[in-house]
Structure formats: structure tokens, C-alpha cells
Amino acid sequence: MTCSTCEDFSQPRPIRLPADLTSAILLLQAAVAQGRLTVLPAYSATYTLPAFSTLDAEGPWHEIVENRFACTACGQKYLLSAETYHGHGGSLEVMTAP
């Protein structure tokens, strides 16, 4: 469940174009800088994922972008995921499972 600190992340944001990913990264960078979200450790059993701190909003991006965040007030978790190389898109959305 979201709170007033993270409510602007409560609706899924589809990523269909590079501009959508740029927008999501800039939004998340601002929220982290404001102390509203914290970056959670990146983990994937399949891919080596770059840290969010190294992610350039304008690219170039790794083939897979996958970063997790948590609200500093309520703990709600969010996932930014995108498959950039083949253009399959992705999303910025609430995580419903760990």
C-alpha cells in the first residue's frame, strides 16, 4: 500500500519508447535525491545488472534495466524494468511480491 510520500508511483508506468525509460529514470533519480525512495540492491540470477547510480537517463543502457526501490516512509517496493536491446519495453510499477 502506498502513502503520500510515494503515491505518485502507485500507477503503473509502461515503458514502450526510449523516452519513457528516460522519464522514469529522471523521476526515480529525483525521488532518491529527495529522500522519498531508497535504491534496493540489484539482483538477478540470470543477468549482471548495473547499479542504479550508474544508470544514465539518456543511455546508452544495458540490455536489461532492472532496479528496485522502497519508499522511505511506508516501505512499499517498486520495480523499474525494461528490456532495451530488443525493444520489448517494460514498466515502472508497484512490486506485489518480494
C-alpha atoms as a printed R data frame, in Angstrom:
   type eleno elety resid chain resno      x       y       z
1  ATOM     1    CA   MET     A     1  0.000   0.000   0.000
2  ATOM     2    CA   THR     A     2  1.329   3.415  -0.928
3  ATOM     3    CA   CYS     A     3  1.437   6.561   1.189
4  ATOM     4    CA   SER     A     4  1.605  10.294   0.477
5  ATOM     5    CA   THR     A     5  5.393  10.040   0.097
6  ATOM     6    CA   CYS     A     6  5.192   7.563  -2.786
7  ATOM     7    CA   GLU     A     7  1.641   7.901  -4.121
8  ATOM     8    CA   ASP     A     8  2.845   9.310  -7.458
9  ATOM     9    CA   PHE     A     9  4.424   5.895  -8.167
10 ATOM    10    CA   SER     A    10  1.266   3.900  -7.396
11 ATOM    11    CA   GLN     A    11  0.020   3.700 -11.004
12 ATOM    12    CA   PRO     A    12  1.953   1.529 -13.475
13 ATOM    13    CA   ARG     A    13  4.007   3.492 -15.997
14 ATOM    14    CA   PRO     A    14  4.527   1.472 -19.174
15 ATOM    15    CA   ILE     A    15  7.849   1.828 -20.948
16 ATOM    16    CA   ARG     A    16  7.357   1.484 -24.681
17 ATOM    17    CA   LEU     A    17  9.841   4.018 -26.020
18 ATOM    18    CA   PRO     A    18 13.315   5.178 -25.021
19 ATOM    19    CA   ALA     A    19 11.742   8.485 -23.925
20 ATOM    20    CA   ASP     A    20  9.535   6.577 -21.464
21 ATOM    21    CA   LEU     A    21 12.608   4.988 -19.881
22 ATOM    22    CA   THR     A    22 14.385   8.337 -19.720
23 ATOM    23    CA   SER     A    23 11.352   9.876 -17.997
24 ATOM    24    CA   ALA     A    24 11.120   7.029 -15.469
25 ATOM    25    CA   ILE     A    25 14.843   7.232 -14.649
26 ATOM    26    CA   LEU     A    26 14.671  11.004 -14.138
27 ATOM    27    CA   LEU     A    27 11.599  10.641 -11.918
28 ATOM    28    CA   LEU     A    28 13.306   7.978  -9.812
29 ATOM    29    CA   GLN     A    29 16.577   9.911  -9.591
30 ATOM    30    CA   ALA     A    30 14.654  12.919  -8.266
31 ATOM    31    CA   ALA     A    31 12.752  10.804  -5.719
32 ATOM    32    CA   VAL     A    32 16.002   9.223  -4.492
33 ATOM    33    CA   ALA     A    33 17.708  12.642  -4.263
34 ATOM    34    CA   GLN     A    34 14.720  13.975  -2.276
35 ATOM    35    CA   GLY     A    35 14.937  11.044   0.115
36 ATOM    36    CA   ARG     A    36 11.475   9.742  -0.818
37 ATOM    37    CA   LEU     A    37 12.779   6.441  -2.221
38 ATOM    38    CA   THR     A    38 15.825   4.355  -1.483
39 ATOM    39    CA   VAL     A    39 17.551   2.131  -4.004
40 ATOM    40    CA   LEU     A    40 17.484  -1.556  -3.114
41 ATOM    41    CA   PRO     A    41 20.370  -3.860  -4.075
42 ATOM    42    CA   ALA     A    42 20.198  -5.155  -7.642
43 ATOM    43    CA   TYR     A    43 19.930  -8.896  -8.003
44 ATOM    44    CA   SER     A    44 19.360 -11.251 -10.900
45 ATOM    45    CA   ALA     A    45 20.291 -14.910 -11.166
46 ATOM    46    CA   THR     A    46 20.342 -14.515 -14.950
47 ATOM    47    CA   TYR     A    47 21.889 -11.112 -15.704
48 ATOM    48    CA   THR     A    48 24.594  -8.858 -14.366
49 ATOM    49    CA   LEU     A    49 22.680  -5.693 -13.600
50 ATOM    50    CA   PRO     A    50 24.252  -2.256 -13.366
51 ATOM    51    CA   ALA     A    51 23.660  -0.239 -10.198
52 ATOM    52    CA   PHE     A    52 21.021   2.475 -10.420
53 ATOM    53    CA   SER     A    53 23.650   5.076  -9.514
54 ATOM    54    CA   THR     A    54 25.443   4.307 -12.794
55 ATOM    55    CA   LEU     A    55 22.300   4.488 -14.937
56 ATOM    56    CA   ASP     A    56 22.382   7.465 -17.316
57 ATOM    57    CA   ALA     A    57 18.911   8.803 -18.070
58 ATOM    58    CA   GLU     A    58 19.852   9.384 -21.704
59 ATOM    59    CA   GLY     A    59 21.520   5.998 -22.225
60 ATOM    60    CA   PRO     A    60 23.154   4.018 -23.521
61 ATOM    61    CA   TRP     A    61 21.566   1.347 -21.363
62 ATOM    62    CA   HIS     A    62 22.441  -2.216 -20.551
63 ATOM    63    CA   GLU     A    63 20.317  -4.814 -22.400
64 ATOM    64    CA   ILE     A    64 18.286  -5.336 -19.224
65 ATOM    65    CA   VAL     A    65 17.414  -2.499 -16.850
66 ATOM    66    CA   GLU     A    66 16.066  -3.760 -13.549
67 ATOM    67    CA   ASN     A    67 16.157  -1.707 -10.384
68 ATOM    68    CA   ARG     A    68 14.160  -1.938  -7.174
69 ATOM    69    CA   PHE     A    69 13.215   0.888  -4.836
70 ATOM    70    CA   ALA     A    70 11.475   1.269  -1.489
71 ATOM    71    CA   CYS     A    71  9.505   4.157  -0.076
72 ATOM    72    CA   THR     A    72 11.320   5.676   2.887
73 ATOM    73    CA   ALA     A    73  8.023   6.272   4.719
74 ATOM    74    CA   CYS     A    74  5.886   3.155   4.193
75 ATOM    75    CA   GLY     A    75  8.333   0.626   2.725
76 ATOM    76    CA   GLN     A    76  6.289  -0.033  -0.429
77 ATOM    77    CA   LYS     A    77  8.575  -1.502  -3.105
78 ATOM    78    CA   TYR     A    78  8.728  -0.504  -6.754
79 ATOM    79    CA   LEU     A    79 10.328  -2.110  -9.780
80 ATOM    80    CA   LEU     A    80 11.781  -0.397 -12.828
81 ATOM    81    CA   SER     A    81 12.286  -2.997 -15.531
82 ATOM    82    CA   ALA     A    82 12.936  -2.741 -19.242
83 ATOM    83    CA   GLU     A    83 14.359  -4.927 -21.962
84 ATOM    84    CA   THR     A    84 16.127  -2.298 -24.039
85 ATOM    85    CA   TYR     A    85 18.007  -4.204 -26.722
86 ATOM    86    CA   HIS     A    86 15.062  -5.863 -28.491
87 ATOM    87    CA   GLY     A    87 12.644  -3.069 -27.634
88 ATOM    88    CA   HIS     A    88 10.196  -5.213 -25.683
89 ATOM    89    CA   GLY     A    89  9.629  -2.387 -23.241
90 ATOM    90    CA   GLY     A    90  8.949  -2.638 -19.577
91 ATOM    91    CA   SER     A    91  7.415  -0.657 -16.744
92 ATOM    92    CA   LEU     A    92  7.783   1.201 -13.503
93 ATOM    93    CA   GLU     A    93  5.292  -0.331 -11.104
94 ATOM    94    CA   VAL     A    94  4.448  -1.417  -7.579
95 ATOM    95    CA   MET     A    95  6.007  -4.726  -6.589
96 ATOM    96    CA   THR     A    96  3.340  -7.084  -5.307
97 ATOM    97    CA   ALA     A    97  5.694  -9.923  -4.402
98 ATOM    98    CA   PRO     A    98  9.211  -9.988  -2.918
